[in-house]
Amino acid sequence: MSTSLNFAPRRGRPSAKQVAAIDEAILVTARRMFLEEGFDALAMDAVIAELGISKGTLYSRHPSKEALLSAVIKDSIEDWSSTSSKSDHLLPTELGDRLRERLRSIGRGLTNPEVECYYRLLASVRHRIPEVSLIFYDLGYQRGVEVIAEDIRAAAGRDGIPASDPDGIAGLLLSAVCGWHQQESGIRSPSPTEMEQVADRAVAVFMMSREIW
């Protein structure tokens, strides 16, 4: 079903509000179409037709399908991160409990059907469009590592238990949960409850070795 919209003002250039609306509509529509059709099957002309915009309107913002996909992924990750961070103030202070809740949230997020679709999309293009993998790494994995590492640093100072490699430990902990999901999701769809259990166990194992962090 077409979502064609008329963004053009009657006279003159679009207002800032209209420009923002166009930008958002392009990303939202392309996001849905990429996930439904995949990268190879989706044509830029299909996005143009769906929105009822000109080629210039789309290509001036995203000069290629690769650029459009990159923009969609960046926008999606920012959206997920923003949603997740809204509950950060509710996390416990004690390190084990804090990491457990944070990793549970990450684990549940991995079972989101949209996130699973993105990972399948990434797998289909990562060797042809390496910048897409870099976006996932920088804005997804690496950002997660930084957040967990900051939790570890804060607790080290507060608890008087030094941590010589917070970033390394954070990366291993995050990879334990994400890596488990990646392997299992190749043959089935892990449930949110399973991911919470994996997060709990990973954090418990890591906390037992806190003295050597």
C-alpha positions as CSV (number, residue, x, y, z in Angstrom):
1,M,0.0,0.0,0.0
2,S,1.4,3.4,-1.0
3,T,2.3,5.9,1.7
4,S,2.6,8.7,-0.9
5,L,2.6,12.1,0.8
6,N,2.6,15.7,-0.6
7,F,5.5,17.5,1.0
8,A,5.9,20.4,-1.4
9,P,4.7,23.8,-0.4
10,R,2.5,25.8,-2.7
11,R,5.3,28.3,-3.4
12,G,9.0,28.6,-2.7
13,R,11.3,26.2,-0.8
14,P,10.1,23.7,1.8
15,S,10.1,25.0,5.4
16,A,12.5,23.6,8.0
17,K,9.6,21.6,9.4
18,Q,8.8,20.2,6.0
19,V,12.4,19.3,5.3
20,A,12.5,17.4,8.6
21,A,9.3,15.6,7.8
22,I,10.7,14.6,4.4
23,D,13.9,13.3,6.0
24,E,12.0,11.3,8.6
25,A,9.5,9.9,6.0
26,I,12.4,8.7,3.8
27,L,14.1,6.9,6.6
28,V,10.9,5.4,8.0
29,T,9.7,4.2,4.6
30,A,13.1,2.9,3.5
31,R,13.5,1.1,6.8
32,R,10.3,-0.8,6.3
33,M,11.0,-1.6,2.7
34,F,14.6,-2.8,3.3
35,L,13.4,-5.1,6.1
36,E,10.5,-6.4,4.0
37,E,12.3,-6.8,0.6
38,G,16.0,-7.0,1.4
39,F,18.8,-4.9,0.0
40,D,19.1,-6.4,-3.5
41,A,15.4,-6.5,-4.3
42,L,14.6,-2.9,-3.2
43,A,15.0,-0.2,-5.9
44,M,15.5,3.5,-5.1
45,D,12.7,4.2,-7.6
46,A,10.3,2.1,-5.4
47,V,11.1,4.3,-2.4
48,I,10.4,7.4,-4.6
49,A,7.1,6.0,-5.8
50,E,6.1,4.9,-2.3
51,L,6.6,8.4,-0.9
52,G,5.5,10.4,-4.0
53,I,8.7,12.5,-4.0
54,S,11.1,13.4,-6.8
55,K,14.3,11.7,-7.6
56,G,16.2,14.8,-6.7
57,T,14.6,14.9,-3.2
58,L,15.9,11.4,-2.5
59,Y,19.2,11.5,-4.2
60,S,20.2,14.8,-2.8
61,R,20.0,13.2,0.7
62,H,21.1,9.7,-0.1
63,P,23.1,9.5,-3.4
64,S,23.0,5.7,-3.6
65,K,21.1,2.7,-2.2
66,E,24.2,1.9,-0.1
67,A,24.1,5.4,1.4
68,L,20.4,5.1,2.1
69,L,20.9,1.8,3.9
70,S,23.7,3.3,6.0
71,A,21.5,6.2,7.0
72,V,18.6,3.8,7.8
73,I,20.8,1.7,10.0
74,K,22.3,4.7,11.8
75,D,18.8,6.1,12.5
76,S,17.6,2.7,13.7
77,I,20.5,2.2,16.1
78,E,20.1,5.7,17.5
79,D,16.4,5.0,18.0
80,W,17.1,1.8,19.9
81,S,19.8,3.4,22.0
82,S,17.6,6.3,22.9
83,T,14.8,4.0,23.9
84,S,17.1,1.9,26.0
85,S,18.8,4.8,27.8
86,K,15.6,6.2,29.0
87,S,15.5,3.6,31.8
88,D,19.2,3.9,32.8
89,H,18.2,5.9,35.9
90,L,16.3,2.9,37.2
91,L,19.3,0.6,37.1
92,P,20.7,-0.6,40.5
93,T,23.9,0.8,41.8
94,E,25.5,-2.4,42.9
95,L,27.7,-3.6,40.0
96,G,26.4,-7.2,39.7
97,D,22.8,-6.2,39.7
98,R,23.5,-3.3,37.4
99,L,25.3,-5.5,34.8
100,R,22.6,-8.1,35.1
101,E,19.8,-5.7,34.3
102,R,21.8,-4.1,31.5
103,L,22.7,-7.3,29.8
104,R,19.2,-8.7,30.3
105,S,17.9,-5.6,28.4
106,I,20.4,-6.1,25.6
107,G,19.5,-9.8,25.4
108,R,15.8,-9.1,25.2
109,G,16.6,-6.5,22.5
110,L,18.3,-9.1,20.4
111,T,15.1,-11.1,20.2
112,N,13.1,-8.1,18.8
113,P,11.9,-9.3,15.3
114,E,13.1,-6.0,13.8
115,V,16.6,-6.4,15.2
116,E,16.7,-10.0,13.9
117,C,15.7,-8.8,10.5
118,Y,18.5,-6.2,10.6
119,Y,21.1,-8.9,11.4
120,R,19.9,-11.0,8.5
121,L,20.1,-7.9,6.3
122,L,23.6,-7.2,7.6
123,A,24.7,-10.8,6.9
124,S,23.5,-10.4,3.2
125,V,25.6,-7.3,2.5
126,R,28.4,-7.1,5.0
127,H,31.1,-8.3,2.5
128,R,29.9,-6.0,-0.3
129,I,29.2,-2.9,1.9
130,P,31.7,-3.0,4.7
131,E,30.7,0.4,6.0
132,V,27.4,-1.1,7.1
133,S,29.3,-3.6,9.4
134,L,31.3,-0.7,10.7
135,I,28.2,1.2,11.6
136,F,26.8,-1.8,13.5
137,Y,30.2,-2.1,15.3
138,D,30.7,1.5,16.2
139,L,27.2,2.5,17.1
140,G,26.0,-0.9,18.4
141,Y,28.7,-3.1,19.8
142,Q,31.3,-0.5,20.7
143,R,28.8,1.8,22.3
144,G,27.6,-1.1,24.4
145,V,31.1,-1.8,25.4
146,E,31.7,1.8,26.4
147,V,28.5,1.9,28.6
148,I,29.4,-1.4,30.4
149,A,33.0,-0.3,30.8
150,E,31.8,3.0,32.4
151,D,29.7,0.9,34.9
152,I,32.8,-1.1,35.8
153,R,35.0,2.0,36.2
154,A,32.4,3.7,38.4
155,A,32.0,0.6,40.6
156,A,35.8,0.2,40.8
157,G,36.2,3.6,42.4
158,R,33.1,3.2,44.6
159,D,33.9,-0.3,45.9
160,G,37.7,0.0,46.1
161,I,38.2,-2.9,43.8
162,P,40.5,-1.8,40.9
163,A,39.8,-2.9,37.3
164,S,42.8,-2.8,35.1
165,D,41.0,-3.4,31.8
166,P,37.3,-2.3,32.0
167,D,37.0,-2.1,28.2
168,G,38.3,-5.6,27.7
169,I,36.1,-7.1,30.3
170,A,33.1,-5.2,29.0
171,G,33.8,-6.5,25.5
172,L,34.1,-10.1,26.7
173,L,30.9,-9.8,28.7
174,L,28.9,-8.3,25.9
175,S,30.2,-10.8,23.5
176,A,29.2,-13.7,25.8
177,V,25.6,-12.7,25.5
178,C,25.6,-11.5,21.9
179,G,27.8,-14.3,20.7
180,W,25.5,-16.9,22.3
181,H,22.5,-15.4,20.6
182,Q,24.3,-15.2,17.2
183,Q,25.1,-18.9,17.3
184,E,21.7,-20.1,18.5
185,S,19.8,-17.8,16.2
186,G,21.3,-19.6,13.2
187,I,19.1,-22.6,13.9
188,R,16.2,-21.2,16.0
189,S,14.8,-18.0,17.6
190,P,15.9,-17.7,21.3
191,S,13.2,-16.4,23.6
192,P,13.5,-13.2,25.7
193,T,13.5,-15.5,28.8
194,E,16.4,-17.5,27.5
195,M,18.4,-14.4,26.8
196,E,17.7,-13.1,30.3
197,Q,19.0,-16.5,31.7
198,V,22.1,-16.2,29.5
199,A,22.7,-12.7,30.7
200,D,22.3,-13.8,34.4
201,R,24.8,-16.6,34.0
202,A,27.3,-14.6,32.1
203,V,27.3,-11.8,34.7
204,A,27.5,-14.4,37.5
205,V,30.6,-16.0,36.0
206,F,32.3,-12.6,35.3
207,M,31.5,-11.3,38.8
208,M,33.2,-14.4,40.3
209,S,36.5,-13.3,38.7
210,R,36.2,-9.6,39.5
211,E,39.5,-9.5,41.3
212,I,41.4,-10.2,38.1
213,W,39.6,-7.7,35.9
